[in-house]
Amino acid sequence: MGRVTTTDRRGVLRAGAGLAVAGAFAAGCARTGAVAHSAPDATSPPPPTGPARPAPSPRRFSGQPVQVDHGPRGRPRVALTFHGNGDPATARALLAEAERRGARVTVLAVGTWLDAHPGMARRILDGGHDLGNHTMRHLDINTMSEADATREIEDCAARLKRLTGSVGTWFRPSRAARASPLVETLARRAGYPHVLSYDVDSLDFTSPGAPAVTRTVLDAVRAGSVVSLHFGYADTVAALPAVLDELDRRGLRAVTTTELLS
């Protein structure tokens, strides 16, 4: 894929200035280092009191492997997937920017994040996005015992069920791009026919700067790609407008993973 031009990079910097979120951001969902537990969010809106949009349940997609890392290459669609953890201010900024441009994303939420910010589950769904399970505490699930790994998957599923009426549409393992055979089996037992992996890693959790995030994504993305991104990082907020602009220029539409495979 082509490199990001100087003009593109200036666009990234301008976007970052307009979208930067004040204050330090909590650590998100990086594969290494300590897990960040967000403080309860006093500004999160309460769950809606009126009729809620029904939360979709997991689906089996015929012809797709158990572990999905990309969709059909012959259709001009990509899935931007976000690990749901960290400061909810960045989550709201990212969701608002995606929606402003007509994009839909997939959020894999950490259970402790949902406990701290319960209003985010409905916010994600009401924006037309996919919501899924990224384990309860975001530990290295592939190294856990069967009992511990089961609890990580099922506890997060229970949070999603309580908040939305569904266990979520997808499961993604924590601290790993792909699930071990055991975790794959446990996820299917918990009701997830597929494990969601990815073929493009933005590396945004390393905080390399917005231009680097943009360049990493755009150098690798192509039709059918599933891109791994994170809530909780200022670089990701600042990079998103330039990523969406270039996807649009290439004729690639950002859709939910469900739409990508449908």
C-alpha positions in Angstrom: 0.0 0.0 0.0 1.1 3.6 -0.6 2.8 5.7 2.0 1.1 8.6 3.7 2.0 11.9 2.1 3.2 15.0 3.8 -0.2 16.5 3.2 -1.8 13.5 4.9 0.5 14.0 7.9 -0.4 17.6 8.2 -4.1 16.5 8.2 -3.3 14.1 11.0 -1.8 16.8 13.1 -4.6 19.2 12.4 -7.1 16.5 13.3 -5.2 15.7 16.4 -5.3 19.3 17.6 -9.0 19.5 17.1 -9.8 16.2 18.7 -7.2 15.9 21.5 -8.8 15.0 24.8 -7.6 16.9 27.8 -5.7 15.2 30.6 -3.7 12.0 30.8 -5.3 8.9 29.3 -5.6 5.7 31.2 -3.7 2.7 29.7 -5.9 0.7 27.3 -5.5 -2.8 26.2 -1.8 -3.3 25.3 -0.6 -6.9 25.3 2.1 -6.2 27.8 2.4 -4.3 31.0 -0.1 -3.8 33.9 -3.8 -3.7 33.2 -5.4 -0.3 33.7 -8.6 -0.3 35.8 -10.6 2.8 35.1 -12.2 4.7 37.9 -16.0 4.8 37.8 -17.2 7.4 35.3 -19.5 9.9 36.9 -20.2 11.4 33.5 -21.4 8.2 31.8 -25.0 8.6 30.8 -27.4 6.2 32.6 -29.0 3.5 30.5 -31.9 4.8 28.4 -35.3 4.6 30.1 -37.2 4.1 26.8 -37.2 1.1 24.5 -33.6 0.1 23.8 -32.2 -1.1 20.5 -32.2 -4.9 20.7 -28.7 -6.2 21.2 -27.7 -8.7 18.6 -26.5 -12.2 19.6 -23.5 -14.1 18.2 -24.0 -15.5 14.7 -22.4 -18.3 12.8 -21.1 -17.3 9.4 -21.1 -20.1 6.9 -17.8 -20.6 5.2 -15.8 -18.7 7.8 -13.2 -20.4 10.1 -13.7 -20.5 13.8 -10.9 -17.8 14.2 -11.7 -15.0 11.8 -8.9 -12.6 10.9 -10.3 -11.0 7.8 -13.4 -10.9 5.7 -14.0 -11.3 1.9 -11.3 -9.7 -0.1 -13.5 -9.0 -3.1 -15.8 -6.4 -1.4 -14.7 -2.8 -0.6 -15.2 -3.1 3.1 -13.0 -3.1 6.2 -13.7 -3.5 9.9 -12.1 -1.2 12.4 -12.2 -3.0 15.8 -11.4 -1.4 19.1 -10.3 -3.0 22.4 -12.7 -1.4 24.9 -10.8 -0.2 27.9 -9.2 3.0 29.3 -10.6 6.6 29.6 -14.2 6.7 28.3 -13.6 10.2 27.0 -11.5 8.8 24.1 -14.1 6.2 23.4 -16.8 8.9 23.0 -14.5 11.0 20.8 -13.7 8.0 18.6 -17.4 6.9 18.3 -18.5 10.4 17.6 -15.9 10.9 14.8 -16.8 7.6 13.2 -20.5 8.3 13.3 -19.9 11.8 11.9 -18.3 10.2 8.8 -20.8 7.4 8.5 -18.5 4.7 9.7 -19.4 1.8 12.0 -16.9 0.0 14.2 -16.7 -3.1 16.4 -15.9 -2.7 20.1 -14.5 -5.6 22.2 -15.2 -4.5 25.8 -13.2 -5.5 28.9 -15.6 -6.6 31.7 -14.0 -4.3 34.4 -14.3 -1.4 32.0 -18.0 -2.2 31.7 -18.3 -2.3 35.4 -16.7 1.1 35.8 -18.6 2.7 32.8 -21.9 0.8 32.3 -23.4 3.5 30.1 -20.8 2.8 27.4 -22.4 -0.5 26.4 -25.6 1.1 25.3 -23.8 4.1 23.8 -21.9 1.7 21.5 -25.0 -0.2 20.5 -27.1 2.9 20.0 -24.5 4.2 17.6 -25.0 1.2 15.3 -21.8 -0.5 16.3 -20.9 -4.1 17.2 -20.2 -4.9 20.8 -18.4 -8.0 22.0 -16.4 -9.7 24.8 -12.7 -9.0 25.4 -12.5 -11.0 28.7 -13.2 -9.8 32.2 -9.9 -8.5 33.4 -7.7 -8.4 30.2 -5.1 -10.9 31.4 -3.1 -13.3 29.3 -5.9 -15.8 28.8 -4.0 -18.2 26.6 -1.7 -19.1 29.6 -4.6 -19.6 32.1 -6.0 -22.9 33.4 -9.3 -24.0 31.9 -11.2 -22.9 35.0 -9.7 -19.4 35.1 -10.1 -18.9 31.4 -13.7 -20.0 31.5 -14.3 -17.4 34.2 -12.7 -14.6 32.2 -14.9 -15.3 29.2 -18.1 -16.0 31.1 -17.9 -13.2 33.6 -17.5 -10.6 30.8 -20.4 -12.3 28.9 -22.5 -12.0 32.0 -21.8 -8.2 32.2 -22.8 -7.8 28.6 -25.9 -9.8 29.1 -27.0 -7.8 32.1 -26.3 -4.4 30.3 -27.7 -5.2 26.9 -29.6 -8.5 26.9 -26.9 -10.3 24.8 -23.5 -11.8 25.4 -22.3 -9.7 22.5 -21.7 -10.5 18.9 -17.9 -11.4 19.1 -15.2 -12.7 21.4 -11.6 -11.7 21.2 -8.9 -13.2 23.4 -6.9 -10.8 25.6 -3.2 -10.2 25.3 -3.0 -12.3 22.1 -4.0 -12.0 18.4 -5.3 -15.5 18.3 -6.9 -17.9 20.8 -5.2 -21.1 21.9 -7.2 -24.3 21.1 -8.4 -24.4 24.7 -9.6 -20.8 24.6 -11.2 -21.3 21.2 -13.2 -24.2 22.7 -14.2 -22.3 25.8 -15.4 -19.4 23.7 -17.6 -21.6 21.6 -18.9 -23.2 24.8 -19.8 -19.7 26.0 -21.9 -19.1 22.9 -19.5 -17.5 20.5 -19.3 -19.4 17.2 -16.2 -17.4 16.1 -13.1 -15.9 17.7 -12.3 -12.5 16.2 -8.7 -11.9 15.3 -7.3 -9.4 12.9 -4.9 -9.0 10.0 -3.8 -5.4 10.6 -2.3 -4.3 14.0 -2.2 -0.5 14.3 0.3 -0.8 17.3 -1.5 2.3 18.7 -1.1 0.9 22.2 2.7 1.7 21.9 1.8 5.4 21.7 4.0 6.0 18.6 2.2 9.2 17.6 -0.8 9.8 15.4 1.1 9.9 12.0 2.7 6.5 12.8 -0.6 4.9 13.7 -2.1 6.3 10.5 0.9 5.0 8.4 0.9 1.6 10.0 -2.8 1.1 9.3 -2.8 2.4 5.8 0.3 0.6 4.7 -1.3 -2.8 5.5 -5.1 -2.4 5.1 -6.9 -3.8 2.1 -10.4 -5.0 1.2 -11.7 -7.4 3.9 -9.2 -6.3 6.5 -9.9 -6.4 10.3 -7.9 -3.7 12.0 -6.9 -3.8 15.7 -7.2 -0.4 17.4 -7.7 0.7 21.1 -9.8 3.0 23.1 -7.9 5.0 25.7 -5.1 6.5 23.5 -4.9 10.1 22.3 -2.9 9.0 19.2 -5.8 6.8 18.0 -8.3 9.7 18.4 -6.0 12.0 16.4 -5.3 9.4 13.7 -8.9 8.3 13.0 -9.9 11.2 10.7 -6.9 10.7 8.4 -7.5 6.9 8.4 -11.1 7.4 7.4 -10.3 10.0 4.8 -7.8 7.6 3.1 -10.1 4.6 3.3 -12.8 6.7 1.6 -10.3 7.8 -1.1 -9.5 4.2 -1.8 -13.2 3.3 -2.0 -13.1 1.2 1.2 -16.1 1.5 3.6 -15.6 1.1 7.4 -18.3 -1.3 8.6 -19.0 -3.5 11.6 -17.5 -7.0 11.6 -21.0 -8.4 11.3 -21.5 -6.3 8.1 -18.1 -7.3 6.8 -18.9 -11.0 6.9 -22.6 -10.7 5.9 
